[in-house]
Amino acid sequence: MAAPLNKFLPNPKTIASKLGVDRGPIHLVEAGLITRLQELGWHVLFDGHHQFEEISAASDPPVGKLKNPRLVSSVCESVANVVGAHVRNGQLPVTLGGDHSLVCKCLFATCSLGSSYPDACVIWVDAHADINTAETTSSGNIHGMPVSFLLGLGEKIPEYAWVKPLLRPERLVYIGLRDLDAGEKRILRENNIKAFSMHEVDKYGIGRVMDMALDHVNPNRDLPIHLSFDVDALDPSVRGGLTFREGHYICEVIYETGLLVALDLMEVNPSLADPESVRQTVAVGCSLVCSALGEYAWG
């Protein structure tokens, strides 16, 4: 069976791969990810491992409860500019992180009015909703807040004035939620944001959930898709998550639509003491990316 043509990317299909600011994602490259993508027929532009050593967390006091707000904002804005350039060039950005605060810049680059995909929909696969606001967060961790910035929810933070509310609630769907703060549950209800928790995955099965998710955000299957996948959706540390196959099935289905224009893989964290755990974590990360880009769907 021939691979589906991507409705938005020109041929030859080009991936622009970039790594977040943590050390973990470089392990994916060292494990041969780029070679595997090339074998799938992708032309890969590797931007390397982005470093921001000139930004000091020690000199970044909190703003209210928010931790390291200037550091995170500066990193996100810098990478957003890089991602945006690749989007405008018709390339599919693959961003490997790092915590999910980085997705703020990825989605901003994909959905901004100056990009090619201002009408993009977002499929967010995660154990957590990452939709806290400055008012609802208890931890002050900005990686639990990127969706609220992009939806324009909550108190405005001057350090994030560059993030415009570009995402509409009806263009967002969650899959795999299982660990939500009380404030996040309220935000999801009040904004009518579609979310398929692990309860729905267990009840309907991942195949039906994917059909319903796409029917909600992309009913005519004609909108570009930004897939943001946090590997803690599969992480046994928050028990009851997606299985290995369910996670890969999500990626395969998105590839089969021919609508994928951006991909994030977040929370790849092989900083574990056990070498075998490191190997397994990296292997799962590589296989998820490859599944989203055609490896399992077409052999």
N, C-alpha and C positions, 0 to 999 in steps of 0.2 A: 504494500500500500504506500502511495506517495505521501510525503509529509505535507501538511496543509500550508498553503501560502499565507504569509503574514499580510494582513490587509493594510498595515500601516508602514512597515519597514521596506525600504528599497532593497533590491538585490545588487551585489551580494549582501547577505545578512551580516551585519557587523555588531559585535558586542564591544562595549567599552567597559572594561572591568576595573573597578577601583576598590581599594581596601580602606576600612575605617581606621581609626586612630589606635585601636588596641592591637596587641601583638598577635592575638589568636588567629585572625583571618589569614595571615600570611601562610599558616600551615596548610590551608586549602590549596594555595598555589604550589607549595612545595610538594603536595601530594599528587600533583599532576592535573589539576582542574583545567588549566588552560589547554593542555594537550587533548583532554577528553572533549572539550568544547570544539576544538578545531576538527577533531575526528567526526563530529556531528555536522560539519559543514559551515561552522561559524568562522568568520574572520574576527580575531580577537585583538583589540587594542588594550594593552595593559598599562594603566596609569601608575602602577606601583603602589607602595604603601605610604599613604599620606601621614606625614608627621607634623606636629605643631608644638615642637619643644619650646618655641619662643613664648608660648602662652603658659603662665604659671597659675596653677590652682591655688597656691599658697597666698597669692595677692588678689584673690577673687572672693571677697566676703559675701555672705548670703544677702539676697534681697528678700526680706520677709523670711519665709521658710525655705525659699528656693536655694539649693546648693549649687555653687560654681556657675551662676547664671551667665556671666560674661564669657567664661571659658567655653561653655557648651554652645552659646549663641555664635561665638566667633568661629568655632570649628564648623558648625552647621552651615553658616552663611558661606564660608570659604568653599566647602564641598558642594553646596548648592550651585555655585557658579560653575564649577567643573561639570557637574551632572547636567546642568542646563545647556551647556555648550554641546555636549554629546547628543542630547535630545534634539536640539535644533539641527544637528547634522544628520538626523535620521538614523542614529545608532541607538541600540538598546542598552541602557546603562544597567550593569549588574553591580550592586554595592554590597560589599561584605563587611559586616560589623561584628563586634561593637554593640553597644546597647541601642535600644530602639529610639533614643533621642535623635540619632542620625537620620531616621526616616523623615523627620520634619523637613530636612533639606531635600531629600530625594523626592518626596511628594510635591514640595513647593516647586521644584524644577520641572516635574512632569506636568502639573496642573496649572501653572501660571499662564496668564493670558498671552505672554510672549512666547510660550512654547508651542509645539505642534499639537498638543493634546489637552486643551483647556477643558474638554468635556470628559476626560478620563474618569473611569470608576476605579474604586480601590477595594481589593479583597485582602483583608487583614487576618492572617492566621497567627493566633497567639493564645497563650493561657490567660493573658491579661489584656484589658481594654486600652490601657495607656491613654485615658481620656480625662484624668484628673485635671482640675484647674488649680490656680494658686490658692483658691479658697478651700478646695476639698482635699488637697494633698495632705497627708499626715507625715510623710517622710521628707518632703521637699526635693525628692529626686526627679529631675526633669525628664528622665527616660520614662516616667509614668504619666507624661503630660503632652506628648507631641500631637495627638489627635485633637485635643482641645484648642491648641494654637491654630491648627489648620482649619478648624470649624469656626474660629472666632468666638470661642466661649470663654466666659470668666473675665476676671480683672485683666486689664491690659498691662503688660510688662514692657517698659521702655526698651530694655535690652533685646526684645523680640519684635520691635516695631517693623522690622524688615519682613516678617512672616505675615503675609496677608491671608485673610480667611477665604481660601480658594476652593475649599471642599464643601460640597453640599451634603447634608445628612443622607439623602436618598441615593447618593452615589457611593456610599460606604456600606460594606457588610463584613461582619466578623464571623470567623469560624474557629471553634475549639475553645471558647472561653470557659474557664473553670475557677478563676481566682480573682474576684472583683471586690473593690472597696464599696462601701455603702454609697458614697457620693457618686461613684461611677455608675452604679445601678440606676440611681435617680437621673443622672444625665442621659443615659441611654433611653430611659422611658420618656423623659420630657421632650427629647428631640426625635423620637420615633426612629431611632437607629436600629436597623435590622441586625440581630445577633443570633447565631446558632451556637449555643453552648454545647458542652459535652453531653448534656441531657438529650438535646435534639439529635446529635450524632448517634447516640446509643439507640434512640427511639426509631429514627428513620433510616439509619445507615448513611455512610458518607456519600454514596452515589446520589441518593435523593436530596441530601443536604446541598450538594454542589448544584444540582438542577435548580433548587429553590433559591440558592444564593445568586446564581446568574440570572434567573428570572427576575429577581428583585432589582439588581443594579444595572443589568444589561439585557432587558427583555427582548430586544430585537437582535441581539448579538452583533451590534454594529458600533459599539463604543470601545475605545482603547482601554486596556486593563493594566493597572499597576498592581502587581502582586507583592505584598510585604509579608514575609514569612519569618517569624521568630521561632527559633528551634526549641525554645522552652515549651512550645505547644506539644512537643514530644518528650519533654524532660520528665523523667520519673521522680524528680525532687518535688514536683507538685503532682501528686498521684492522680491517676484517672484521666490522663491525657490521650491524645491521638496516638494510634499505633504507627509503627514504621510504614506499613502499607497505606494507611489512611492518609498520612502526610504526603506520600509520593503520589497517591491517586489525585489529590488536590492539584499538585503540580502538573500531572499529566493532562488533566482535564483543561486546565488553563492553556497549556500548549496547544491542545487540539482545537481551541477556539480560533487560533490564528490571529488573536487580538492583543497578545502580550506586547507591551511597549517599555516596561521597566520592571526590574526584579530586585528586591532586597532580601538578603539572608542575614538575619541579626542574631546576636547572642551566641555566636560560635566561640565557645570558651574552652579550649583544650588545656587550660592551666590547671591540670589535675595531677596528682602525685602518681597515679597508676598509668604506666605507659600504654597498657591495653585500652584503658578508658580514653586516653588521648586519641589513639588510633581509631577507635569506634566513633568518637565525636566528629573527627575530621572526615571519616568515610561517609557518615550520614549527611554532613553538610555538602560534600561534593555531589552525592547522589541526588539530593534535593534540587540543587541547581541544575544538574544535567537532566533531571526529569522535567523540569519546567522548560527546558530548551530542546527537548525532543528525544532524549536517550531511551526512555522506556516506552514511550508512546509508539515509537516506530521501529524499535529494535536496534 
